[in-house]
């Protein structure tokens, strides 16, 4: 990957004062990182909120989150906007590098397995140079990994479930729900109920629900499995 012409770098970072750091502090660290990367031949990172192409701030942020090849995320003091934007980037499964001031040792639980690079809170020159080298190594590593079409920066560590993928001892929950929805649709399309029929159906439904609860206790069946068990037994459908 040509680091000069084909890459887009972005920043997700606080832009205003937090409890222990003011806006000038965050701006200073961004400028220093940007100057270092430009000196190394990389493009200047842009705050995702400053991407062009839309007058809507949310669309600008989403565009930046989506289009950047690599995003540097400053997690110092866990700014809520930063946290949200990081979540969007992680969900897109695109590379990000976490950085943080070395006077802040609190981490987001969902990102504890991600490496964090610490920069000096006092902006000490020697420690900053060490940080720059670590950052450069991470960028080089991410760019190399991006050449692999199967590379997954974040989601590879997590299993993404869909409702129909959650299995019971019998059928997937999604299948059972689909069957029930079909039956409900048929009832909705049937001739209108009389008031007496509706009253009787409510009594039957209440009684059925109580039986449903009692069955759960008696059979010691987990809640996700109970719907499948009750449906097949109540309507005498094959398992």
TORKOL-4160 file (C-alpha; in steps of 0.2 Angstrom, whole numbers, padded with zeros to 4 digits, m for minus):
239
<pt num="1" X="0000" Y="0000" Z="0000"/>
<pt num="2" X="0007" Y="0017" Z="m0005"/>
<pt num="3" X="0007" Y="0026" Z="0011"/>
<pt num="4" X="0008" Y="0043" Z="0002"/>
<pt num="5" X="m0006" Y="0043" Z="m0011"/>
<pt num="6" X="m0018" Y="0029" Z="m0007"/>
<pt num="7" X="m0020" Y="0030" Z="0012"/>
<pt num="8" X="m0033" Y="0040" Z="0022"/>
<pt num="9" X="m0029" Y="0042" Z="0040"/>
<pt num="10" X="m0041" Y="0049" Z="0053"/>
<pt num="11" X="m0043" Y="0054" Z="0071"/>
<pt num="12" X="m0056" Y="0050" Z="0083"/>
<pt num="13" X="m0052" Y="0061" Z="0098"/>
<pt num="14" X="m0059" Y="0073" Z="0111"/>
<pt num="15" X="m0060" Y="0091" Z="0105"/>
<pt num="16" X="m0066" Y="0099" Z="0121"/>
<pt num="17" X="m0061" Y="0099" Z="0139"/>
<pt num="18" X="m0063" Y="0084" Z="0150"/>
<pt num="19" X="m0061" Y="0082" Z="0168"/>
<pt num="20" X="m0042" Y="0082" Z="0168"/>
<pt num="21" X="m0037" Y="0088" Z="0151"/>
<pt num="22" X="m0042" Y="0104" Z="0142"/>
<pt num="23" X="m0046" Y="0105" Z="0123"/>
<pt num="24" X="m0029" Y="0113" Z="0120"/>
<pt num="25" X="m0020" Y="0097" Z="0127"/>
<pt num="26" X="m0030" Y="0086" Z="0115"/>
<pt num="27" X="m0027" Y="0098" Z="0100"/>
<pt num="28" X="m0008" Y="0098" Z="0104"/>
<pt num="29" X="m0006" Y="0079" Z="0104"/>
<pt num="30" X="m0015" Y="0078" Z="0088"/>
<pt num="31" X="m0004" Y="0091" Z="0080"/>
<pt num="32" X="0011" Y="0083" Z="0086"/>
<pt num="33" X="0006" Y="0066" Z="0079"/>
<pt num="34" X="0001" Y="0073" Z="0063"/>
<pt num="35" X="0018" Y="0082" Z="0061"/>
<pt num="36" X="0027" Y="0066" Z="0064"/>
<pt num="37" X="0017" Y="0056" Z="0052"/>
<pt num="38" X="0018" Y="0069" Z="0038"/>
<pt num="39" X="0037" Y="0069" Z="0041"/>
<pt num="40" X="0037" Y="0050" Z="0038"/>
<pt num="41" X="0028" Y="0052" Z="0022"/>
<pt num="42" X="0010" Y="0048" Z="0028"/>
<pt num="43" X="m0005" Y="0058" Z="0025"/>
<pt num="44" X="m0010" Y="0070" Z="0038"/>
<pt num="45" X="m0024" Y="0062" Z="0049"/>
<pt num="46" X="m0041" Y="0072" Z="0049"/>
<pt num="47" X="m0054" Y="0072" Z="0063"/>
<pt num="48" X="m0068" Y="0061" Z="0057"/>
<pt num="49" X="m0080" Y="0076" Z="0061"/>
<pt num="50" X="m0070" Y="0087" Z="0048"/>
<pt num="51" X="m0072" Y="0076" Z="0033"/>
<pt num="52" X="m0079" Y="0085" Z="0018"/>
<pt num="53" X="m0093" Y="0080" Z="0007"/>
<pt num="54" X="m0108" Y="0084" Z="0018"/>
<pt num="55" X="m0115" Y="0098" Z="0028"/>
<pt num="56" X="m0123" Y="0087" Z="0040"/>
<pt num="57" X="m0111" Y="0083" Z="0055"/>
<pt num="58" X="m0117" Y="0065" Z="0058"/>
<pt num="59" X="m0114" Y="0061" Z="0039"/>
<pt num="60" X="m0097" Y="0069" Z="0040"/>
<pt num="61" X="m0092" Y="0058" Z="0055"/>
<pt num="62" X="m0100" Y="0042" Z="0047"/>
<pt num="63" X="m0090" Y="0046" Z="0030"/>
<pt num="64" X="m0074" Y="0048" Z="0040"/>
<pt num="65" X="m0076" Y="0032" Z="0050"/>
<pt num="66" X="m0080" Y="0022" Z="0034"/>
<pt num="67" X="m0067" Y="0029" Z="0022"/>
<pt num="68" X="m0052" Y="0030" Z="0032"/>
<pt num="69" X="m0039" Y="0016" Z="0030"/>
<pt num="70" X="m0033" Y="0018" Z="0048"/>
<pt num="71" X="m0040" Y="0028" Z="0062"/>
<pt num="72" X="m0030" Y="0034" Z="0077"/>
<pt num="73" X="m0042" Y="0034" Z="0092"/>
<pt num="74" X="m0038" Y="0044" Z="0108"/>
<pt num="75" X="m0047" Y="0036" Z="0122"/>
<pt num="76" X="m0041" Y="0047" Z="0136"/>
<pt num="77" X="m0054" Y="0050" Z="0149"/>
<pt num="78" X="m0067" Y="0040" Z="0139"/>
<pt num="79" X="m0075" Y="0054" Z="0130"/>
<pt num="80" X="m0093" Y="0048" Z="0126"/>
<pt num="81" X="m0092" Y="0054" Z="0108"/>
<pt num="82" X="m0076" Y="0046" Z="0105"/>
<pt num="83" X="m0083" Y="0030" Z="0113"/>
<pt num="84" X="m0098" Y="0030" Z="0101"/>
<pt num="85" X="m0087" Y="0033" Z="0086"/>
<pt num="86" X="m0075" Y="0020" Z="0091"/>
<pt num="87" X="m0089" Y="0007" Z="0092"/>
<pt num="88" X="m0095" Y="0012" Z="0074"/>
<pt num="89" X="m0077" Y="0009" Z="0068"/>
<pt num="90" X="m0076" Y="m0007" Z="0077"/>
<pt num="91" X="m0093" Y="m0013" Z="0070"/>
<pt num="92" X="m0086" Y="m0009" Z="0053"/>
<pt num="93" X="m0072" Y="m0021" Z="0056"/>
<pt num="94" X="m0059" Y="m0008" Z="0050"/>
<pt num="95" X="m0042" Y="m0005" Z="0058"/>
<pt num="96" X="m0040" Y="0007" Z="0072"/>
<pt num="97" X="m0026" Y="0011" Z="0084"/>
<pt num="98" X="m0030" Y="0015" Z="0102"/>
<pt num="99" X="m0019" Y="0029" Z="0111"/>
<pt num="100" X="m0021" Y="0036" Z="0128"/>
<pt num="101" X="m0012" Y="0048" Z="0140"/>
<pt num="102" X="m0001" Y="0038" Z="0152"/>
<pt num="103" X="m0010" Y="0047" Z="0167"/>
<pt num="104" X="m0026" Y="0038" Z="0162"/>
<pt num="105" X="m0026" Y="0019" Z="0166"/>
<pt num="106" X="m0044" Y="0015" Z="0164"/>
<pt num="107" X="m0050" Y="0005" Z="0149"/>
<pt num="108" X="m0066" Y="0001" Z="0141"/>
<pt num="109" X="m0070" Y="m0017" Z="0145"/>
<pt num="110" X="m0075" Y="m0022" Z="0127"/>
<pt num="111" X="m0058" Y="m0016" Z="0121"/>
<pt num="112" X="m0046" Y="m0024" Z="0134"/>
<pt num="113" X="m0039" Y="m0036" Z="0122"/>
<pt num="114" X="m0033" Y="m0022" Z="0110"/>
<pt num="115" X="m0016" Y="m0015" Z="0112"/>
<pt num="116" X="m0015" Y="0003" Z="0118"/>
<pt num="117" X="m0001" Y="0015" Z="0115"/>
<pt num="118" X="0002" Y="0027" Z="0129"/>
<pt num="119" X="0009" Y="0045" Z="0126"/>
<pt num="120" X="0016" Y="0056" Z="0140"/>
<pt num="121" X="0004" Y="0067" Z="0148"/>
<pt num="122" X="0018" Y="0080" Z="0151"/>
<pt num="123" X="0023" Y="0078" Z="0132"/>
<pt num="124" X="0041" Y="0074" Z="0137"/>
<pt num="125" X="0051" Y="0073" Z="0121"/>
<pt num="126" X="0060" Y="0057" Z="0124"/>
<pt num="127" X="0044" Y="0048" Z="0129"/>
<pt num="128" X="0035" Y="0056" Z="0114"/>
<pt num="129" X="0049" Y="0049" Z="0103"/>
<pt num="130" X="0046" Y="0032" Z="0110"/>
<pt num="131" X="0027" Y="0033" Z="0107"/>
<pt num="132" X="0030" Y="0039" Z="0089"/>
<pt num="133" X="0041" Y="0024" Z="0085"/>
<pt num="134" X="0027" Y="0012" Z="0093"/>
<pt num="135" X="0014" Y="0021" Z="0083"/>
<pt num="136" X="0024" Y="0020" Z="0067"/>
<pt num="137" X="0027" Y="0001" Z="0070"/>
<pt num="138" X="0008" Y="m0002" Z="0072"/>
<pt num="139" X="0004" Y="0008" Z="0057"/>
<pt num="140" X="0016" Y="m0002" Z="0046"/>
<pt num="141" X="0009" Y="m0018" Z="0054"/>
<pt num="142" X="m0009" Y="m0013" Z="0050"/>
<pt num="143" X="m0005" Y="m0009" Z="0032"/>
<pt num="144" X="0003" Y="m0025" Z="0029"/>
<pt num="145" X="m0012" Y="m0035" Z="0037"/>
<pt num="146" X="m0024" Y="m0025" Z="0026"/>
<pt num="147" X="m0016" Y="m0034" Z="0011"/>
<pt num="148" X="m0024" Y="m0050" Z="0017"/>
<pt num="149" X="m0043" Y="m0049" Z="0011"/>
<pt num="150" X="m0048" Y="m0060" Z="0026"/>
<pt num="151" X="m0040" Y="m0049" Z="0039"/>
<pt num="152" X="m0052" Y="m0044" Z="0053"/>
<pt num="153" X="m0046" Y="m0031" Z="0065"/>
<pt num="154" X="m0059" Y="m0033" Z="0078"/>
<pt num="155" X="m0074" Y="m0044" Z="0074"/>
<pt num="156" X="m0063" Y="m0060" Z="0072"/>
<pt num="157" X="m0063" Y="m0060" Z="0091"/>
<pt num="158" X="m0081" Y="m0060" Z="0093"/>
<pt num="159" X="m0096" Y="m0072" Z="0087"/>
<pt num="160" X="m0110" Y="m0062" Z="0079"/>
<pt num="161" X="m0127" Y="m0071" Z="0083"/>
<pt num="162" X="m0143" Y="m0069" Z="0073"/>
<pt num="163" X="m0159" Y="m0074" Z="0082"/>
<pt num="164" X="m0161" Y="m0089" Z="0070"/>
<pt num="165" X="m0144" Y="m0095" Z="0074"/>
<pt num="166" X="m0148" Y="m0098" Z="0092"/>
<pt num="167" X="m0151" Y="m0116" Z="0094"/>
<pt num="168" X="m0163" Y="m0126" Z="0105"/>
<pt num="169" X="m0163" Y="m0144" Z="0108"/>
<pt num="170" X="m0175" Y="m0145" Z="0094"/>
<pt num="171" X="m0177" Y="m0131" Z="0081"/>
<pt num="172" X="m0169" Y="m0114" Z="0079"/>
<pt num="173" X="m0180" Y="m0101" Z="0088"/>
<pt num="174" X="m0181" Y="m0091" Z="0072"/>
<pt num="175" X="m0190" Y="m0106" Z="0064"/>
<pt num="176" X="m0203" Y="m0107" Z="0078"/>
<pt num="177" X="m0206" Y="m0089" Z="0078"/>
<pt num="178" X="m0209" Y="m0089" Z="0060"/>
<pt num="179" X="m0222" Y="m0103" Z="0062"/>
<pt num="180" X="m0231" Y="m0093" Z="0075"/>
<pt num="181" X="m0231" Y="m0077" Z="0065"/>
<pt num="182" X="m0239" Y="m0087" Z="0050"/>
<pt num="183" X="m0252" Y="m0094" Z="0061"/>
<pt num="184" X="m0256" Y="m0076" Z="0068"/>
<pt num="185" X="m0257" Y="m0069" Z="0051"/>
<pt num="186" X="m0270" Y="m0083" Z="0046"/>
<pt num="187" X="m0280" Y="m0078" Z="0062"/>
<pt num="188" X="m0279" Y="m0059" Z="0057"/>
<pt num="189" X="m0286" Y="m0063" Z="0040"/>
<pt num="190" X="m0300" Y="m0074" Z="0046"/>
<pt num="191" X="m0318" Y="m0068" Z="0049"/>
<pt num="192" X="m0320" Y="m0055" Z="0063"/>
<pt num="193" X="m0323" Y="m0063" Z="0080"/>
<pt num="194" X="m0339" Y="m0059" Z="0090"/>
<pt num="195" X="m0336" Y="m0050" Z="0107"/>
<pt num="196" X="m0341" Y="m0067" Z="0116"/>
<pt num="197" X="m0328" Y="m0076" Z="0105"/>
<pt num="198" X="m0315" Y="m0063" Z="0110"/>
<pt num="199" X="m0320" Y="m0065" Z="0128"/>
<pt num="200" X="m0318" Y="m0084" Z="0128"/>
<pt num="201" X="m0301" Y="m0083" Z="0118"/>
<pt num="202" X="m0294" Y="m0071" Z="0132"/>
<pt num="203" X="m0299" Y="m0083" Z="0145"/>
<pt num="204" X="m0291" Y="m0098" Z="0136"/>
<pt num="205" X="m0276" Y="m0087" Z="0133"/>
<pt num="206" X="m0274" Y="m0083" Z="0151"/>
<pt num="207" X="m0276" Y="m0102" Z="0155"/>
<pt num="208" X="m0264" Y="m0107" Z="0142"/>
<pt num="209" X="m0251" Y="m0095" Z="0149"/>
<pt num="210" X="m0252" Y="m0101" Z="0166"/>
<pt num="211" X="m0250" Y="m0119" Z="0160"/>
<pt num="212" X="m0235" Y="m0113" Z="0150"/>
<pt num="213" X="m0227" Y="m0106" Z="0166"/>
<pt num="214" X="m0231" Y="m0122" Z="0176"/>
<pt num="215" X="m0224" Y="m0132" Z="0162"/>
<pt num="216" X="m0208" Y="m0123" Z="0163"/>
<pt num="217" X="m0206" Y="m0127" Z="0181"/>
<pt num="218" X="m0211" Y="m0145" Z="0179"/>
<pt num="219" X="m0200" Y="m0149" Z="0164"/>
<pt num="220" X="m0186" Y="m0138" Z="0170"/>
<pt num="221" X="m0185" Y="m0131" Z="0152"/>
<pt num="222" X="m0175" Y="m0116" Z="0148"/>
<pt num="223" X="m0185" Y="m0101" Z="0142"/>
<pt num="224" X="m0178" Y="m0101" Z="0124"/>
<pt num="225" X="m0183" Y="m0119" Z="0122"/>
<pt num="226" X="m0200" Y="m0118" Z="0131"/>
<pt num="227" X="m0208" Y="m0109" Z="0116"/>
<pt num="228" X="m0203" Y="m0123" Z="0104"/>
<pt num="229" X="m0208" Y="m0137" Z="0117"/>
<pt num="230" X="m0225" Y="m0129" Z="0120"/>
<pt num="231" X="m0229" Y="m0125" Z="0102"/>
<pt num="232" X="m0226" Y="m0143" Z="0096"/>
<pt num="233" X="m0235" Y="m0151" Z="0110"/>
<pt num="234" X="m0250" Y="m0139" Z="0111"/>
<pt num="235" X="m0253" Y="m0140" Z="0092"/>
<pt num="236" X="m0248" Y="m0158" Z="0090"/>
<pt num="237" X="m0235" Y="m0154" Z="0077"/>
<pt num="238" X="m0221" Y="m0165" Z="0073"/>
<pt num="239" X="m0204" Y="m0161" Z="0082"/>
